[in-house]
């Protein structure tokens, strides 16, 4: 038997798990084939070393529609958003339905008028937008006009419309808060004491939902843990560090410390300064290299990982779908990504920056 026999269409078909006729249609463009099947044939052709694999890939790319997307992220929590941007770029390259490119902008000036200006500039340049922002009448009005003009906009990570009447990709933030409450109730060294919470701002609906979920769980299942008034940290590490040190100094009974938005590195910095580690359950929402190191060192207790790879894949799929979707569908166009709990025992088993 000649093991060096040149791969044929039949070889590609066997590897792809498709019929020879289907593979022939893709290779020779004899009839329309859906994008997933064409991509399946291309991957199989590459895997078996089929001589025309490169040409197949080129034909597939030429037949796909091409879209350019604008992504507006926050300029804080740089490590988290850098990981998310990398995941989105990778997901765009893997998308089988269309040829995609993504342009990233960052919110530095958080005044509503400045954010509106950024959103409007992106809307005239790109086929669809994904936006991380807080809720404000000016921002909501601008997004409504952009959608009416035919440019899809997805709220990313946090709802922007107060009633949730918009396309969304991220976690179910109320359930994230409830999960944080469960984790606090089951990991605190004492059943009584106070819990400090830091959020980016009250207008971030996702942050508010997490705070509400956390409060509701503690009230129902751990009434001995008293949640302090939430402190605003502007998603800033330095502000978070100062706030954490203040909470530790003012509340001798502090048993829990949660960040529900950005700025989690500030908790790590604050706890690293203490000569003795307090009996404290600290929960961060940002899965980064630094937070994983802090877990392994015992500086923090838990990380609620938002799974940026899954978010990125869902975001690209939905942006492509919305190019042709006739109307907003709350069942199809609001996507909740499951969270993942990271501890010192599993932090080293996957790379958060991927």
PyMOL commands that set and color helices and strands:
alter all, ss='L'
color gray80, all
select helices_A, chain A and resi 9-16+20-28+35-48+53-63+78-94+112-123+137-148+173-187+205-221+237-250+265-273+289-297+308-321+347-349
alter helices_A, ss='H'
color red, helices_A
select strands_A, chain A and resi 65-74+98-107+128-131+152-156+167-170+193-199+225-227+231-232+254-259+281-284+302-305+334-336+340-342
alter strands_A, ss='S'
color yellow, strands_A
deselect
rebuild
show_as cartoon
